[in-house]
Amino acid sequence: MTDPLPALRPWSAPEITSWGRLPMNAVDRRAGAHSLDGDWRFQLLSAPDAPVGGAWSTTVVPGVWTMQDTDDPLRSTVDLPQYLNIRMPYTEFPPLSPVDDNPTGVYEREIDIPADWTARRIVLQVGAAESVLLVHVDGRPVGISKDSHLAADFDLSDAVRPGGRHTLRLTVVKWSDASHIEDQDHWWHGGITRSVLLYATDPLHLADVTVRASRDGALVVDCRVRDAGGALPEGWYVSGELDGLALTQDTEFDRANAEDERVSVFLGEARLRARVPEVRAWTAETPELYGLTVRLHRADGSVADTSRHRVGFRDVEIVGRDLLVNGERIYIRGVNRHDFHPLTGRTVSYDDMRADLVLLKRFGFNAIRTAHYPGDPTLYDLADELGFYVVDEADIESHDHAHEIADDPRYLNAFVDRVSRMVLRDKNHPSVIIWSLGNESDYGANHDAAAGWVRRHDATRPLQYEGAAKRGWADPDLASDIACPMYAPLEDCVAHALSGEQTKPLIQCEYSHAMGNSNGTLADHWAAIEATPGLQGGFIWEFWDHGILQSVNDGRPVGRGGAGLYDNGVAAPGYRWAYGGDFGEKDHDGAFIADGVVFPDRTPKPVMYEHRELAAPVRLELFRHEGLVVSNHQHFRGLEWLAGAWELALADGRTLTAPAELPSLLPGETAMVPLPLALPEDGGEAWLTLRVTIAEDLAWAPRGTEVCAPQVLLREAEVAVSAVSAEEPPVSGGGVEVDEEGLLVHPLLTAAPTLSLWRAPTDNDELGGMALRWRTWGLDSLVRKVVSVRRDGDSVTVLAQYAGTTGVVRHEQVFTPVEGGVRIDELAELPEEFDDVARVGTVFETVAGLDRVQWFGQGPWESYPDRSGGAPVGHHALPVDELFTPYLRPQESGGRHGVRRFTLSGPGTTGLTVTPDEPRQVSVTRYRAEDLTACAHHDELVPRAGCVVHLDAAHRGLGTASCGPDTFPSYLVAPGVHRWSWSLRTL
Ligand code: IPT
């Protein structure tokens, strides 16, 4: 007998979305289920119709074969990860995929059916398989499923015998018609990525439970009982209980009169209700959950089925152009999150998901878009529990063939199937506040069909789809209740909000592309969002740098054995974070996959600290007349959960502290507080910081965890440093030595201070086209020529020219001996054609041994002119090696903004102190810009023994031009004359 499943060739039939698969529902069957995770027999075939051989290896489920045992000699086919963003990895048009080269994993194991499952309904659940799943039991076809990111349940009751042992085979075909609508921007893998379970129910069972819980305490639970024929058998009933409170059954419930209900009531075989007095409402700030148990009882009262839910009482609505949660206009401080792990590729454990969310909480995020497919059910449990607003996104991205597929009727079923199954699964999660139809798939009838389904089925939540919204942010007829653009210029968003035309909340589904050293202007975005009614936030692209841990030696993914082979964002020697192209892929999109706010090991990038500050629940301001004002910047809670401590940093090196008593404030309230510390008369510039920490242990952070550190300037620097040094009498006797090239000779410097206009291009500089122009101008290889060296008393004036390919920069340095060192007054004049350069400043190099930096300025985190929030001014100290941020593709890194003074020192060595005339951008690293430019991966960098020091008169903002807007004009470095002064003193 031929097997009917392969005969259908379901991998090239988009009309077939499933066969034998049970309807999706919100009854959680994980508790009490038998796990089938673990070792399975495995074969990797070259194509779905290649014969299954006799040689099996073993692999672990869940897992992707592209990351597991890739050097197993038993495998005839080797299939490694491939990264492509938009382009499909093959040329076949939808719905076709490669015929001969289509890796297909065959997973097999025995399953023992418990003897006491007699007369039970026995169900197999495959958590997720990409991209087509075929199921056989003892060679007998059981089912088919597509959608790589949702579970598929199959009724095995007729295929297995209680007490029996059976062979379960899961065949997973990598490429299919479905791949064309799973063309998301991440690695291509193949395998089973989520858990496999076996569970049993009564034949008459709870088929679905729909919970609606409003902030007024009203609870309505609709229960559907499968195979009950629209009514329960005589005597059967459903009961419900919410944390000890019994729900009442709505005996009068009548489908026909249910039009006023906001949820489609096809589920209504039994409706339970309760009203919870003094309900504790759910929000992302106050994730209050109640436990609901729904039971299906037989006539004798015994329990036939149980379904447990956690209920959050909350309302989501759009009123006018505002998205409201519990009546409050909230801000969406969101991030796009993929399923990713550097060792497993796509399989994420409970601990992984929890760690992701805990980190996001600690850094002030309150929202997640499940880019670009539904997450594991656990993700939503955690979001409910820890407090996140979720945009739940369906598994649809047809990027490469978007236009053809959006209106292709062959894919209609798939669109509705994917969206509706997501909604059916996730509808009871309070965290899910918005449904999304998918990503980057143009806009067509298939979307409208899916939107129609959602709107009828669940009117309690808005729906969004960027592809629809972009046809008109205010158009009421499109399949999007939210204006959810991606990478829209901020000025367009503000203009829309001010236009009087806005009809929908404007929440960017993607913004602030975090590729490499990026996220410039995030603070400007938030200033505009908070100042402009109609703007409510957005989702940063994205959480992860998807670098896969790879052995440099053999080029293989390391896989699960790699725990411990990385630390602090850096892979151990001999390993690296692989990005596109590193697995020998012919077609790939390079480092575009490394565009997250965390490194592949979840180490936060510096932008996270700025985000944390932008999201600060407590703000501090100083008004000249009123004094210090503390405000509660949350939507729903007071400050009781927080503690504070004052810190006063003085320019003279002192840091004074005092305990802080946070005022009792309702959301949005402000209070004046007395100055906590007497400001010393002397001491110069003074910055007051309120260090805010968590007062009691929370689910996501222990007591004492810092959540923000708002800061105010209490006293400005009285006299600029330049004025101080200018007033200082030159030390006579001529301490300045300059060679015939006009270069400063100094015992602690191995390279004299020269002019620098170049930075190792960031990903934004490269992809935004700036680096190309800089190279065209020759800024990476300026040729210095000394014009004159003139002595004037103790001072030396050096004039030099730096010639690029298209222009010449005039540079002047005046060296004047001062107490303990030398003052350098510099001037650079850039020709008009150099109208946008990376930096204008000084670069020099030091002798080895100066391994520690102390500075007064912004820190301790890396900061740049357009990404400098979250780095308070203070006295900071770090080893030189720790100043550098190990971006996957080496680029400009390690800068500190607003540096007023810094000292390099080391044990047993003379150190040096640099004092610029005003707060400047400074970096101290082990790398020249050209070292960074020459390398493709962090592990290729060879640190220099000394320090490479940049002190910039001007430094260009970072922007986000790798995907989205460049930095703002105010952060550009203009041509013309730049002047800066600094002193170099030995300790
Ligand atoms: C946008 C995608 O939605 C997202 O998946 C990712 O690719 C991001 O860009 C860039 O990293 S699409 C882009 C063409 C605007």
Boltz pocket constraint, residues with backbone or C-beta under 6 A from the ligand:
constraints:
  - pocket:
      binder: B
      contacts: [[A, 85], [A, 184], [A, 185], [A, 372], [A, 439], [A, 440], [A, 486], [A, 487], [A, 510], [A, 513], [A, 541], [A, 592], [A, 595], [A, 963]]
      max_distance: 6.0
